[in-house]
């Protein structure tokens, strides 16, 4: 059944290390346990990624352990100046030593070295992000102290198998978390206002195949006086059981079918469109900033375009209510990875 909802608690993986019940859910119904994975430690990928933004600026924070390599990164984004800087620290063979939590709901995610200290701390109703990054850009440090407020609300969770045995993708996206606090860099405070500004969490655990291309988009805003968000994406794993496409409105999720990214062939900075098989997500997208990165090192390759811009169009809730979306700052990306 397409868009199968998983509602029964239990282990994520069966005895063979495969997804026990592929599909989507509103929370982490199934329990992830690293010790139940049947693939080697070099293949396991675990990450926490936070994006906090408003109409003028944003910041992103990643702590990841991808088996034979770790990537810890911070991005600062200025949409008015159309400027961004991303600084990444690579670690060889972490293989679980960072002890990332088995759940997004509890346990600190921490990374420390001589240059970077970063910590993600969930607690009842909120998430706390702290970071000190020495020599972030041009010899100047970056610091942040941000709180994301997470009242009881639906999230997007998807358990996706790959066609290759023992490979899987378990992912939670949490949208519409109101953000307060600031990032400080080069004498400027980038301050977030919880009345208008939001954060998103991308929490993932899994064992991937080597070569993958995926599409992902996400955004948050206040629409009709209530928090609105969306998560769209495809291309990763076997999504025959469910897609990860979802709207969020006033704390409730609204499940979508397929969404297609129509990216111009000539340039990522030309206007895009988004179309949907069920007609419930029809959007135009005007790019502002392309956070592009390309890396080739031994067996690791990545070519990514995370494009920030303004989206306008119509989103339809489960009950047929149509929301008019106007110039919502968000992002959409295309990423090709070999690692």
N, C-alpha and C positions, 0 to 999 in steps of 0.2 A: 504493500500500500504506500503510495507516495505521500510524503509528509506525515509519516507515522509518528505519533507522540508516545514517548516512553513515560510511563507513570508508575511503574512498579520498582521500588528500591531493590538494590542488589549490587553485586560486583560488576564493574564495567566489562571485565574480560572473562571469557570462559576458560576452561582448563587448558586449551590449546593456545591461549594468548591472543585470541581474536575477540572482536566486539561481540558481546553476548546478545545485545538487542540494538541494532542500528536504528537511529531516529533522532528526533529532537525532543527537548523538554524545556520547561520554564525555569527549572533550577537544576542543581547538580544531583539529580535523582540517583544516578549510578555512581558507585564509589571507585575512584582511581586508586590503585595500589602499585607502586613501582616494582615491588618485589614479585608481582604476578606476571610481569612482562617476560615473554619467552625469547625475545631477541637479545642480542648482545648489548652491553652497556654503551658501546660506541655508537649504537643506532638510536638510542633514546633521546628525545628532544622535549625539553621542558622550558617554559618561558612565562613571564608576566610582563605585559606591556600596558602602560598607561599613557593616554593622550588627554591633555587638558587644554582647552582653547576657548576663545571667544571670536568676535568678528575682526579683531585687530591683531591678535598674537596667540601663540600657543607654545606648548612644551610637551615633549614626549620622553618617556623613561622606560628602558628595557633592562631586565635582568634575565639572562638565559643560560641554560646548560644544554648544549646540543651534542653531548657525547664526546666526540673527539675535538670539539671546539666550543668555547663560550664566547658570546658576544654581549658586552655590556655597553649600552649607549645612552646618550642624552642628546636631544635635539632642541634647539631654540628657533622659533619661527616668528617672523615679523611680516604679517600680510600687507601692512601699509607700505613698507619699504621693499616688499617682495624679496626678502633676504632670509636665509636660514643657514644654520651651521649645525652639523651633527658630528659628534666626537664619539669614537668607538674604541673600546679596549678589547683585544682578542686574548683569549686564554686557551692554552693547549691542554687537551685531555682532562677536562674537569670531571666527567664521568660520574656525576652525582655528588661531588664533594660540597656543593653549595647547599644541598639538602633543601631544595625547594619544596614547599608544603604540598601535600596530596590533595588539598582542597583550597579554593579561593577564599573560603569563609573564615579560616583561622590559620594562625601561624605566620611568623614574619618571613619575608623574603629579603635577604640581605646580601650585599656584596661589598667587600672592603679590600683595597690595596693602598699603596703609598699615594696614589693620585686621586682615587675615587672612593667615596663612601656613599652608598645608596641603600635605602631601606623602605620597604612597603609593609605597612602594619594595618591589617584589618581588625576592627573591633565592632561592637554592637552599633549598627547604624551608621558606620563611617569607615573611611580608609585614609590613612595618613602616609604621605609621601615626603621623605626628606632626602636631600642630596647635597653633597659638597664635591665639586669637580675642579681640582686644581689644574691650572693651565688649560682651561676649556677652549679658549680661542685667543690668539695673539698674546699669550702669557697671562691672561686674566682669568680668575676663577668664576665659576657659576655656583650659586647656592639656591636651594628651594626649600620651602616648607608649605605644603599644600594639604588641605583636608577636603576629601570628597564625601558628601553626605549620601548615604544609601538607606533610605527608608524601605520598608517591605514593598517589593515590586517585582514584576516578572523580569526575567533575563532570557537571553538566547543561549541554549546549550545544544550542541550537536555531537553525536557519537557516530563517526564516519569510518567505515572500513576502507581499505585499499584492496584491489584485486589480488595483490601479493600477500601471501599468508603471513600472519603475525605483525602486519603493519596496520596502524590505526591512527585516528586523529580525534582527540577529545577536547572540546573547545567551549568556553563560555565567554560571551560578550555581555558586558553590563553597561548599558547606556543610561543617560539622563541622571547622572550623579552630579548634583550641584556642587560647584567648586568654589573654595575660598582659600586665600593665602597668596603667596607670591613667589616668583622667581627673580633673583637678583643677579644682574650681570652688567659689568662696565658702568657702574654708577646708576643704573636704572632699575627700578622696581616694576616688574610685569605683574600687576596685581589682579587677582580674579575676584569677581563679585558674584556671590551665590544667587542673586536675583536673576542674572542673565547668563552666567557662564557654567559650563558643564565639563565633566570628565568621563572618559570611557575606559573600561578595562578589557583587554584581550588576554585571557588566561588559557593556556594550552598545554597539553601533555600528549605525547604519542610516540609512535615509531613510523617514520615516513619512508617512502621510496626515495631514490636518489635524485631524480630529475622531476621537478614540478613547476607548473605555472598556475598562479591563482589570481583571482580578481576579488577585491574587497573594498567596500565603501561604508562609511559610517558618518552620522551627524546627529546633533542635538540642538534644540532651540525651544523657545516658548512660543506655542501656537494656540491662539484662543485662550490665553491665560493659563495654559497647562503645559507641563513638560512633554515634548515630542521628540522622538528619536527614531532612527532606522539603522538596520544592519543588513547589508546586501553582499552577496558573494557567491562564487562558484569556481570550478576548475580543479578542486583539490579533493582527491579520493573518489570513492564510489558513492555518489549522492542519490542513488536510486530510492533509498528509503526516505530521505528528507533533504530539503534545502535549508540553508541558514538565513533565508530572507525573512525579515520580520520588521514590523512597525511597533513602536511603543508610544502609548498615549495615556497620560495620567496614571502611570504605573502598571498598565495592562498591556499585554502583547497581542499582536494581530498577525497571524501567520500568512505569509505570501508564498506563491509558487515560484516560478523561475523569473529571474530578472537578468536582462542582457545589457552589458556595457558596450555602447557604440562609440568606440574611440577613433578619432580621426587618424587616418594612415600617415599623414604628413607631419603632424606635430601633436604632442600631448597638450600643448598650450592653446590649441584651437578648441572651440566649444564642442562638448560631448552631448549625447543624449542617453537616457536610460529607458528601456521599454520592458514590459512585463507580460508574461503569458496570460495572466488573469486580469490584465488591465488596471491593476490597483497601484501601480507605481510607474508613473509616466512623468519624466523629469528632463529638464535641460540643465546643463552644468557649464558654468563659465570659469575656466581655470584662472588662478591668481599666482600660484607658486608650485613649481615642480621640484619636490625633494627627490632628486635622482641620485642613485648610487650604483656603481659598477665595480666589481671586485673579481679578480681571478688569481687564486693562490693555490698551487698544487691541485688537489682534487676539489677545491671549493670554488664555486662560481656563483655570482649573484648579479642580476640586472634588474633594478627596481625603480619604479616611478610612482611615488606617492604624491598625487596631485591634489593640492588644496584649492578650493574655489567655492563659488556660490551656486546653490541649487535652487531651482524654481519649478513648480509644477503642481501635480495633484497626487495625493495619497489617500487611498480608500480603506477605511477600517472594516472590521468583520461585519458590522451591522449596516454597512452601506454608506456611512457618513463620509463625506469627502472633505479632506483638509486641503486648503490652498496653501502651498508652501512658496515663500517668496524670499529669495536671496539668503538662504540659510548657508552659513559658512560650514563646510564639511570637507571630506576628502574622499577620493576614489583612487585605487591603485591597481597596477598590474606588476606582478613580481614573478621573475623566473629564477629559480634557485637550483643549484646542483651541490648538495652537501648532505 
